[in-house]
Amino acid sequence: MRISVLPVLFLTVGAAAAHAHATLASASPSVGSTVSDPHEVILTFTERLEAAFSNLTVIDASGAAVSQGKKQVSDNIMRIGLKPLNAGTYKVNWRAISTDTHKIEGSFTFRVGTP
């Protein structure tokens, strides 16, 4: 009886893993944080990303871009440099396509000031 239960267990676990999609695991600066002098934004995802179809931008309160250079994607990490930032609130917009071709996107803010 035990032997017949194991294949069902493996099929159930395998099916759940196959339907999992990439999610944002962490961000630097952290979501909603206050930082003093960030030089880049780094996002870490739970799965490997497709660099050509993923994007990352940072804007200030007026909507002007403050990201500098091109976004870089390596495995499950996406990053972009920042221009020197004044005190204020900044919005990070991201779109990630995982290697299983599922699109996820989101945004969050962080603040530059005295932590």
N, C-alpha and C positions, 0 to 999 in steps of 0.2 A: 504494500500500500504506500509506503514512503517513497518508493522509486517513482511512482506515477505522479506524485505531488511535485517533485523537483522540476520536471519539464514545464509544468504550468507556471511555477514560480519564476523560472528563467524567462519564459515568454512574457509574463506580466511586467517584470522589471525591464526587459529589453524594449517592450513597446512604450513604456513610460519614458525611457531615455531617448528613444527615437523621436518623440514628440516635443522634447525640450527645445527651447529656442534661447538664443543669446540674450543676456540681460546685462545691464550696467552693474558691475560688481563694486566699483569704487571710483572716486574722482578726487583729483588734487588740482586746485583747492576743493575742499569738500563741499557738498551741496549745502547751501545756506550759511557757510562759514564766513568769518571776517579774517582777512589776511593782511599782512603789511606790504609786501612787495613781490607779487607773483611774477615769474618770468615765462611760465608756460602753463597750459592746462593739459593734464594727463588723465585719460579715461581708460579704465580696465574693464573688460567684458568677460563674461563666462565662457565664451567660445571664440575661436579664431575668426578674424574679419577678412572680408574681401576689400582690399585697399582701394581699388578703382571705383567702387560704388559706395564707399563710406565717406562721410563729411563731418567737419567740425569747424564751427565759427564762434567767435566771441564778440559781443557788441556792448556798447555803453548804453546809458539811459536814453540817449537821443537816437539810438539805432545805428550809430556809426561803428564800423568794424574796428576792433582793437587787436584782432589777431594779426600775427605777422608771419609771413612766409607760408609755405604749404603745409598742410596736415601731413603727418607721418603715421603710417600704420605698420606695426610689426606684430605678427601673430594676433594676440587678443588685446593689444594696447594701441590706442590712438592718441596722438598728442599734437599740439600746435603752440608755437611761440606767441608771446604777447608783447606789444609795444609797452613802453613805460606807462603805467596807469596812475591816474589821479585818484583821490579818495572818491568813493561812490559805489554804486551797484552795477554789476556787470552780469550779462546773461550769456550762458553757454548753450548753443543749439547744436545738437548732434543727430546724425543719422548713421546707422550701422547696418551693413548687410553681412550676415554671417556666411560662412562657407557653405551652409546648407540652404542658402539663398533667401532666408527669411529676413525681412526688413523690420527694424525697430528704430524708433526715434524718440527724442525727448529734449527737454531743456531744463535748466535750473539756474539759479542765481548764486552769486557770491558777492561779498562786499570787500572793498579795499578801504582800510582804515586802521585804527588801533585795536588789535585783538583783545 
